[in-house]
Amino acid sequence: LFRAEEGVGEQPPCHLAATGGFFMPTARWVIVKTLYYPSLFPYTSLMSRKPSILVIEDESSIATMIQYNLEKSGFRIALVDDGSDAIDAVKDERPDLILLDWMLPGLSGIEICEKLRKDDTTRTIPIIMLTARGEEADRVKGLDTGADDFIVKPFSPTELVARINAVLRRIRPAFSDKSLSYEGLDVDMATRRVTFKKKPIKLGPTEFRLLVHFIENPSHIFSREQLLDAVWGHDIYVEPRTVDVHIRRLRKAMADTDPSLEDFIRTVRSAGYSLSKTEL
């Protein structure tokens, strides 16, 4: 870690992260890799990280205004000004929410929205469309295409922030201070406490993030790679088998609290893991 901060050496010791290492365990490698390979949305702990928003807007004055006000409100922002670059940017950055302008060069906002909703890797990302089109028919078209909300220009920064927070609370409860519940399991997002039938479950930070992700997507089957992207961050190098270690820890913590929770996280052969108890 000291060598990385001092900038000594051209490449980080990847083999130590892959093997677990003795002097540099995987947890520290996350920090080292961030120093060497900063991304558009730098890695921070998912326990306390700010929601990331990808703004797809070609008018620089509007994009600058949005960036200033959203960063001031505690969001992390990335900007794209061309529709033809939008799809790749979404897949690369995996934002928590997308602000999407209707009229864009290269590819329109409606076309981008349609493509994102047809792709399994991006279909669940909330989208708020921005447009000067205020007619009812246009709003209906945007919502029917898959947008979660619709804001007509000009708009106030206060309204924009309120709309974003409302969509995130509805679609991503982990970004609110409310509780999540599933099959007798309760997660208090404000205190980071987990209970099952009022019995506390002691979880580490990574196990907590895994559980929250599963509860937010109760019937979805996630591969190791998808869990790495969602829980660790897509710009972080961690061995896929690391997921198995933390799944085992999560299962053990839950089973120690109540034996009936031993199989709460299911292994789906050749596919990954799921919270759903439904038999395939």
C-alpha positions in Angstrom: 0.0 0.0 0.0 2.9 2.4 0.9 4.6 1.7 -2.5 1.4 2.4 -4.3 0.9 5.7 -2.6 4.4 6.7 -3.3 4.0 5.7 -7.0 6.8 3.1 -7.0 6.5 0.5 -9.6 4.5 0.5 -12.9 2.0 -2.3 -12.1 0.2 -3.3 -8.9 0.9 -6.8 -7.6 -2.1 -8.5 -9.2 -1.0 -12.0 -8.0 -1.3 -11.0 -4.4 -4.9 -9.9 -4.8 -5.6 -13.2 -6.7 -4.0 -15.4 -4.1 -5.0 -13.4 -1.0 -1.4 -12.5 -0.3 0.4 -12.3 3.0 1.4 -8.6 3.1 -1.5 -7.3 0.9 -4.9 -9.0 1.4 -7.7 -8.5 -1.1 -9.2 -5.7 1.0 -6.1 -3.6 0.7 -5.7 -4.4 -3.0 -9.0 -2.6 -3.6 -7.3 0.6 -2.4 -4.2 -0.1 -4.4 -6.1 -0.7 -7.6 -8.1 2.4 -7.2 -4.9 4.4 -7.0 -3.6 2.9 -10.2 -6.8 2.7 -12.2 -9.2 5.5 -11.2 -12.6 5.1 -12.8 -15.3 7.6 -13.7 -17.1 6.6 -10.5 -14.2 5.9 -8.0 -14.6 3.0 -5.6 -16.0 3.8 -2.1 -17.6 1.6 0.4 -21.0 0.5 -0.7 -22.1 0.8 2.9 -22.0 4.6 2.7 -21.3 5.4 -1.0 -23.2 8.2 -2.7 -25.6 7.2 -5.5 -24.0 7.5 -8.9 -25.9 9.2 -11.8 -25.0 9.2 -15.5 -26.2 12.4 -17.2 -26.7 12.0 -20.9 -27.2 15.6 -22.1 -25.7 17.3 -25.1 -26.3 20.9 -24.1 -23.2 21.8 -22.1 -24.8 24.6 -20.1 -27.6 22.3 -18.9 -25.2 19.4 -18.2 -22.9 21.8 -16.1 -25.9 23.1 -14.2 -27.1 19.5 -13.4 -23.6 18.4 -12.4 -23.1 21.3 -10.1 -26.5 20.9 -8.3 -26.4 17.1 -8.0 -22.8 17.0 -6.7 -23.9 19.7 -4.2 -26.7 17.4 -3.2 -24.4 14.5 -2.6 -24.5 12.5 -5.8 -21.6 11.3 -7.9 -21.9 12.4 -11.5 -20.6 11.3 -14.9 -21.4 13.1 -18.1 -22.0 11.9 -21.7 -22.9 14.3 -24.5 -23.5 12.0 -27.4 -26.2 9.4 -27.8 -23.9 7.0 -29.7 -21.7 6.8 -26.6 -24.5 6.4 -24.1 -25.0 2.6 -24.2 -21.3 1.8 -23.7 -21.1 4.4 -20.9 -24.0 2.8 -19.1 -22.5 -0.7 -19.4 -19.1 0.5 -18.3 -20.2 2.6 -15.3 -23.3 0.8 -14.1 -24.9 4.0 -12.6 -27.6 3.9 -10.0 -29.7 6.2 -12.1 -29.7 7.7 -15.6 -30.8 11.3 -16.5 -31.5 11.0 -20.2 -32.2 13.8 -22.6 -34.7 13.1 -25.3 -33.0 14.9 -28.2 -29.4 13.8 -28.6 -26.9 13.5 -31.5 -26.1 10.0 -32.7 -29.0 8.2 -31.0 -32.1 9.7 -29.5 -33.1 9.3 -25.9 -36.1 7.2 -26.8 -33.9 4.8 -28.8 -31.4 4.6 -25.9 -34.1 3.9 -23.4 -35.5 1.1 -25.6 -32.1 -0.5 -26.0 -31.3 -0.3 -22.3 -34.7 -1.9 -21.4 -34.1 -4.8 -23.8 -30.7 -5.6 -22.3 -30.7 -7.9 -19.2 -27.7 -6.1 -17.8 -29.2 -2.6 -17.9 -33.0 -3.1 -17.9 -33.4 -2.4 -14.1 -31.4 0.9 -14.0 -33.9 3.7 -13.3 -34.2 6.3 -16.1 -35.5 9.9 -15.8 -36.0 11.5 -19.2 -35.3 15.2 -19.7 -37.0 17.0 -22.6 -38.4 20.3 -23.8 -41.4 18.3 -25.1 -44.2 19.0 -22.7 -47.2 17.5 -24.6 -49.1 14.6 -23.0 -48.4 12.4 -26.0 -44.7 12.8 -25.6 -44.7 12.1 -21.9 -46.8 9.0 -22.5 -44.4 7.9 -25.2 -41.4 8.3 -22.9 -43.0 6.4 -20.0 -44.2 3.6 -22.3 -40.6 3.2 -23.7 -39.5 2.4 -20.2 -38.6 5.7 -18.5 -39.4 5.8 -14.7 -40.1 9.5 -14.7 -40.3 12.5 -17.0 -39.1 16.1 -16.4 -39.9 18.9 -18.8 -37.4 21.7 -19.4 -36.9 24.2 -18.0 -36.9 22.7 -14.5 -35.6 23.8 -11.1 -32.6 22.1 -9.5 -34.8 21.5 -6.4 -37.4 19.6 -8.4 -34.7 17.6 -10.2 -33.2 16.5 -6.9 -36.6 15.7 -5.4 -37.5 13.6 -8.5 -34.2 11.7 -8.3 -34.6 11.0 -4.6 -38.2 9.8 -5.1 -37.2 7.3 -7.9 -34.2 6.0 -5.9 -36.4 5.5 -2.8 -38.9 3.6 -4.9 -36.6 1.4 -6.9 -33.4 1.2 -4.7 -34.5 1.2 -1.0 -30.9 0.8 0.0 -30.4 4.5 -0.7 -33.0 5.5 1.8 -33.0 5.2 5.6 -36.0 2.9 5.5 -36.1 -0.8 6.4 -36.2 -3.7 4.0 -38.2 -6.9 4.8 -38.3 -10.3 3.3 -39.7 -13.6 4.7 -39.4 -12.5 8.3 -36.0 -10.9 7.7 -35.8 -7.2 8.6 -32.9 -4.8 7.5 -32.7 -1.4 9.1 -30.8 0.7 6.5 -30.2 3.6 9.0 -28.5 1.5 11.7 -27.3 -1.4 9.4 -28.9 -3.9 11.7 -30.4 -7.2 10.5 -32.9 -9.2 12.5 -34.9 -12.4 11.9 -38.1 -12.6 13.9 -36.5 -9.9 16.2 -33.3 -12.0 16.7 -30.2 -10.0 15.6 -28.0 -11.4 12.9 -24.3 -10.3 13.1 -23.0 -9.5 9.6 -19.8 -8.0 8.3 -19.9 -5.1 5.9 -19.6 -7.2 2.7 -22.2 -9.8 3.9 -24.6 -6.9 4.7 -24.2 -5.5 1.2 -24.8 -8.9 -0.3 -27.9 -9.5 1.7 -29.3 -6.1 0.8 -28.7 -6.7 -2.9 -30.5 -10.1 -2.7 -33.4 -8.6 -0.9 -33.7 -5.8 -3.4 -33.9 -8.5 -6.1 -35.5 -11.5 -4.4 -36.3 -13.7 -7.4 -33.2 -12.9 -9.5 -30.3 -15.4 -10.0 -26.9 -13.7 -9.9 -23.7 -15.0 -11.2 -20.4 -14.4 -9.3 -19.5 -11.7 -11.8 -22.8 -9.9 -11.4 -22.5 -9.9 -7.6 -18.9 -8.6 -7.9 -20.1 -5.7 -10.0 -23.1 -4.9 -7.8 -21.5 -5.4 -4.3 -17.7 -4.7 -4.8 -17.9 -2.4 -7.8 -17.2 -3.2 -11.5 -13.8 -1.4 -11.5 -12.4 -3.5 -8.6 -10.3 -6.5 -9.2 -11.4 -9.3 -6.9 -11.3 -13.1 -7.7 -14.8 -14.4 -8.5 -14.3 -17.2 -5.9 -14.2 -14.4 -3.3 -18.0 -14.3 -3.7 -18.2 -17.9 -2.5 -16.3 -17.1 0.7 -18.6 -14.2 1.6 -21.8 -16.2 0.7 -20.6 -19.0 3.1 -20.0 -16.4 5.8 -23.5 -14.9 5.2 -25.1 -18.3 5.3 -23.3 -19.2 8.5 -24.2 -16.0 10.3 -27.9 -16.5 9.3 -27.9 -20.2 10.3 -26.2 -19.4 13.6 -29.1 -17.1 14.4 -31.8 -19.5 13.2 -31.2 -23.0 11.7 -34.2 -22.4 9.3 -32.1 -19.8 7.5 -29.3 -22.2 6.5 -30.5 -22.4 2.9 -31.9 -18.9 2.7 -29.3 -18.1 0.0 -29.6 -20.8 -2.7 -26.9 -22.1 -5.0 -28.3 -22.5 -8.5 -26.1 -24.9 -10.4 -24.2 -23.4 -13.3 -25.9 -20.1 -12.7 -25.1 -18.5 -9.4 -27.0 -17.6 -6.3 -30.5 -16.5 -5.4 -32.6 -15.5 -2.4 -35.7 -17.1 -3.8 -36.8 -20.3 -2.1 -38.8 -21.4 -5.0 -37.7 -24.7 -6.5 -36.5 -24.6 -10.1 
